[in-house]
Amino acid sequence: MIRWTRRRFVAAAAISPWLAQRAAQALAVEPPARPARERAPTLDIHIHLMGAGDDRSGCVVSQAVQKGPLFKLLVEKLQLRDKAPTLDQAFVQTLAGQLKDSGVDKGVVLAQDAVYDAQGRPDWRKTHVYVPNDYLLKVVAQYSDLMVPCVSINPARADALDELNRCLEKGVRVLKIHPPIQGVDIAERKHRGFFRRCAEKKVLVMVHTGHEHSAPVVDIELARPEKLRPALDEGCTVVACHSGTGREHDRPDMLQEFFRLLRDYEKQGNLWGDTAVLGSYGRTRDFARLLADDLAKSRLLHGSDFPFPAIPLGFAGTIGATKAAVLQLEKNLIRQDFALKEALGIGRASAEQAYRLVVGK
Ligand SMILES: [Zn+2]
């Protein structure tokens, strides 16, 4: 280490202002203040990629969904018609822009597989929303500092294992299945091999659980948390998306089942739940039940369910009318959802937990 004498300091200052500055720092009596401890990185584990297939994305949104009120509301709320020549492009632009400015460091972005028939062939008549894995991978590659890809593979497809292996070769480590929309019973014995492979390769398996209101459902019984047991028993790390919740009048009450499952797999430690859609209309009661359960609260991972919007005003009773009104005005849906959950006492902790699980320490 250089010992700074006054002569050396003056000489150095004459040679270079940069050196002079460094020298002055070295001679300073007070050591520079320690930088504030860096905050831990955060992740939103549940963000949908969508498209209308109008820019060769291969995405599908059925006429039934396109004519529904939710699709129209999303297109309007995100101003998708004004941003780019196609809905495909406008959605990607909006998603990337909002995620970048959301306050979370990374997002897991989801594809959506089709419905398959008894022979394992795609059934396009019954498929209302479809986002191909290759399109997802292409989009995520453009934003690899921000996005983590989550492919979607319906285990009922004839080539499910081949598709899983193909995605593994591309470096994919997160997978999503939506049993009630994709019409698949993941508890069936014939799918054990699929989950065994996921466990072997340490693929994080995300499965929709609980009630569903954003797309036509084949059978809501397929969304029961109990259906996760075989995948958990094979050793998979499983995220029960939406933590088995529903709206107040939804039956059956699947949240009880999620609580039971958490206790049964507490020692094994491979079951998590996410908070996707829990900031939206109608889920306030089940969100409160989740937060009141210490074990459940400790297993929650932050997820927004973008583009489905949170409704902070619905939580005015808990977070106060002023805070709710301020959050309601936020235009960035990912930021809005994160801030609402932070106000509810679960935002940052669950987003840091999600980052550790998906990206590592
Ligand atoms: Zn979702």
Residues whose N, C-alpha, C, O or C-beta is under 5 A from the ligand:
A	BS01	ZN	D305
